[in-house]
């Protein structure tokens, strides 16, 4: 099997040089292949929902064994970047996938069978462009003159408001995003970001705490002021851990619970 020095991308100019020089020399071979595949996903060589080449083709392309490619793909599938489909091949994951779209919505009704995730009705209140606070600019790693797009929405279940979301997005990445476009899109909001703006949410970090509803949030959630809420602050990242969304969600958990899986 060839050593790491032979693992140049098929199109050398497409791979950032810093990715090549910063990688530790002791990185396992499958991890190097995983990094190259991730680069290809980031560069858009394979779009969300499209099939990637077979393991045999990729092994020939990178001059490694099929087993090495399989291990790299296994990790990317475990991270929800790729999806294996029996008898069909391996595809780039998309937020339209049923198994993917609920990754970032962890609230589940108490009466859901077996913890089944349930879709909620959406109502977008506004979508406006504004200047970020210094804290928000730092969190999203914005340039000095960058604006943000603020989206406010309410999610309801069986007609009862359950979630109030305030979402901030880097304006340069979401040009043309409007409340009308958000309301008119039938799929999950992250699916719209993926297909219309080329921004894919890969992972997120959350902070969760208990808070009391203020007058404004209580009114939108049809609750009395001071009612207990679950506050979920989320920073979402795309490829390369680039932050692309900061969100504050206020959850009414009177008939719902926040469900997570630990491994």
C-alpha positions in Angstrom: 0.0 0.0 0.0 1.5 3.4 -0.9 2.4 5.8 1.9 0.7 9.1 2.7 2.8 11.1 0.2 1.0 9.4 -2.7 -2.5 10.5 -1.5 -2.8 13.7 -3.6 -6.3 14.7 -4.6 -7.3 13.9 -8.1 -7.4 17.7 -8.8 -4.5 19.0 -6.8 -5.3 22.6 -7.3 -8.8 22.1 -5.7 -7.5 21.1 -2.3 -6.4 24.0 0.0 -2.7 23.8 0.6 -3.1 24.5 4.4 -5.1 21.2 4.6 -2.0 19.4 3.2 0.6 21.0 5.3 -1.3 21.2 8.6 -2.2 17.4 8.7 0.0 15.5 11.1 2.4 13.1 9.5 1.1 10.3 11.7 -2.5 10.6 10.5 -3.9 7.1 9.7 -4.4 6.4 6.0 -8.2 6.2 6.3 -8.3 9.5 8.0 -6.4 11.1 5.2 -8.9 9.6 2.7 -11.7 10.9 4.9 -10.2 14.4 4.8 -9.9 14.3 1.0 -13.5 13.1 0.7 -14.6 15.9 3.0 -12.7 18.4 0.9 -14.6 17.2 -2.2 -17.9 17.6 -0.4 -17.0 21.1 0.7 -16.0 22.0 -2.8 -19.3 20.8 -4.2 -17.9 18.0 -6.4 -20.8 15.9 -5.2 -24.0 17.8 -4.3 -26.5 16.9 -1.5 -28.6 13.9 -2.6 -26.1 12.8 -5.3 -24.3 9.5 -5.3 -20.5 9.5 -4.8 -18.3 7.1 -6.8 -18.1 3.5 -5.6 -15.6 2.3 -3.1 -13.7 0.6 -6.0 -13.6 3.8 -8.0 -12.4 5.8 -5.1 -9.8 3.3 -4.1 -8.4 3.5 -7.7 -8.5 7.3 -7.6 -6.6 7.6 -4.3 -4.4 4.5 -4.9 -5.4 2.8 -1.6 -7.2 -0.4 -0.7 -11.0 -0.6 -0.9 -11.0 -1.4 2.9 -9.3 2.0 3.6 -12.0 3.8 1.6 -14.7 1.9 3.3 -13.5 2.8 6.7 -13.3 6.5 5.7 -16.9 6.4 4.3 -18.1 4.6 7.4 -16.9 7.5 9.6 -18.5 10.1 7.2 -21.8 8.1 7.3 -21.6 8.0 11.2 -21.2 11.8 11.1 -24.3 12.1 8.8 -22.3 13.6 5.9 -22.9 10.5 3.8 -25.8 8.0 3.6 -25.5 4.4 2.6 -28.5 2.9 0.7 -28.6 -0.9 0.4 -28.1 -1.9 -3.2 -27.9 1.6 -4.5 -24.6 3.1 -3.3 -23.5 5.9 -1.0 -25.1 9.4 -1.3 -24.3 12.8 0.0 -26.6 13.4 3.0 -29.2 16.1 2.7 -31.5 17.7 5.2 -34.4 16.5 3.2 -33.6 12.9 4.5 -36.0 11.8 7.1 -33.1 10.5 9.3 -31.3 13.8 9.0 -33.9 16.5 9.3 -34.6 15.8 12.9 -31.0 15.8 14.0 -31.3 19.4 15.1 -34.9 19.4 16.4 -34.8 17.4 19.6 -38.1 18.3 21.1 -40.6 15.4 21.2 -44.2 15.3 22.4 -44.8 13.3 25.6 -47.3 11.0 23.7 -45.1 10.3 20.7 -44.7 6.5 20.3 -41.2 5.3 21.1 -39.8 8.8 21.1 -40.8 9.3 17.4 -39.9 12.7 16.1 -43.0 14.7 15.0 -43.1 17.5 12.4 -44.4 20.9 13.7 -46.2 23.7 11.9 -44.2 26.8 11.2 -45.1 30.4 11.3 -42.4 32.9 10.3 -42.9 36.3 12.0 -40.1 38.3 10.3 -36.9 38.1 8.4 -34.8 41.3 8.6 -31.3 42.4 7.9 -29.5 44.1 10.8 -26.2 45.0 12.4 -24.9 42.3 14.7 -23.9 42.9 18.3 -20.2 42.6 19.1 -20.9 39.2 20.8 -22.8 37.9 17.8 -20.1 39.1 15.4 -17.5 37.2 17.4 -19.6 34.1 17.6 -20.2 34.0 13.8 -16.6 35.2 13.0 -18.0 38.1 10.9 -15.9 40.7 9.1 -16.2 44.3 10.5 -18.9 45.5 8.1 -20.9 42.2 7.7 -24.6 42.3 8.6 -26.7 39.5 9.8 -30.2 38.2 8.8 -32.5 37.7 11.8 -35.3 35.2 11.4 -38.0 34.8 14.0 -40.5 31.9 13.9 -42.9 30.0 16.0 -43.2 26.2 15.8 -46.6 24.7 16.9 -47.8 21.2 17.6 -51.5 20.4 17.2 -52.1 24.1 17.0 -50.3 24.9 20.3 -47.2 27.1 20.1 -44.2 25.2 21.5 -41.0 26.8 20.2 -40.0 30.4 19.7 -36.8 30.6 17.6 -34.6 33.7 17.0 -32.1 32.8 14.4 -29.1 34.9 13.2 -27.3 34.2 9.9 -24.3 35.8 8.2 -25.9 38.1 5.5 -23.2 37.5 2.9 -24.1 33.8 2.8 -27.9 34.3 2.7 -28.5 37.1 0.1 -32.1 37.1 -1.0 -33.5 35.2 2.1 -37.0 36.6 2.9 -39.9 35.6 5.1 -41.9 34.8 1.9 -39.2 32.4 0.7 -39.0 30.7 4.1 -42.8 30.4 4.3 -43.1 29.1 0.8 -40.5 26.3 1.2 -42.2 23.0 2.0 -39.2 21.1 3.4 -37.1 21.7 6.5 -35.5 25.1 6.8 -32.0 23.6 6.7 -33.0 22.0 3.5 -33.7 25.5 2.0 -30.3 26.7 3.3 -28.7 23.7 1.6 -30.4 23.9 -1.8 -30.9 27.7 -2.3 -27.8 29.0 -0.6 -25.3 26.2 -0.6 -24.9 26.3 3.2 -25.0 22.9 4.9 -25.3 22.5 8.6 -22.8 19.8 9.7 -22.8 20.0 13.5 -23.9 22.2 16.3 -23.0 23.1 19.9 -25.8 23.9 22.4 -26.1 25.4 25.8 -29.3 24.6 27.7 -30.8 26.3 30.7 -34.1 26.9 32.4 -35.5 30.5 32.1 -38.8 32.3 32.8 -40.8 33.7 29.9 -40.7 37.5 29.5 -43.7 39.4 28.3 -42.8 39.2 24.6 -41.9 35.5 24.5 -44.9 34.6 26.7 -47.3 36.4 24.2 -45.9 34.6 21.2 -46.1 31.2 23.0 -49.5 31.9 24.5 -48.2 31.5 28.0 -48.4 33.7 31.1 -45.4 35.8 31.8 -42.9 34.0 34.1 -43.9 30.6 32.8 -40.9 28.1 32.8 -39.2 27.6 29.4 -36.2 25.7 28.2 -33.6 28.0 26.6 -31.4 26.4 24.0 -28.6 28.5 22.5 -27.1 26.9 19.4 -24.1 27.7 17.3 -24.2 25.7 14.0 -21.2 25.0 11.8 -20.6 23.9 8.3 -17.5 22.3 6.8 -14.3 23.2 8.5 -16.2 24.2 11.7 -17.1 27.5 10.1 -20.0 29.1 12.2 -23.0 29.9 10.0 -25.9 30.2 12.4 -26.5 31.4 15.9 -29.9 30.6 17.4 -31.8 31.1 20.6 -34.8 28.8 21.0 -37.3 29.0 23.8 -39.1 25.7 24.3 -42.4 25.1 26.2 -41.8 21.7 27.7 -45.2 21.3 29.5 -46.1 18.5 27.1 -42.8 17.9 25.4 -39.3 16.8 26.4 -35.8 17.4 25.0 -34.5 14.1 23.7 -30.9 13.3 23.1 -28.9 10.1 22.5 -25.5 9.6 24.2 -22.9 7.1 23.0 
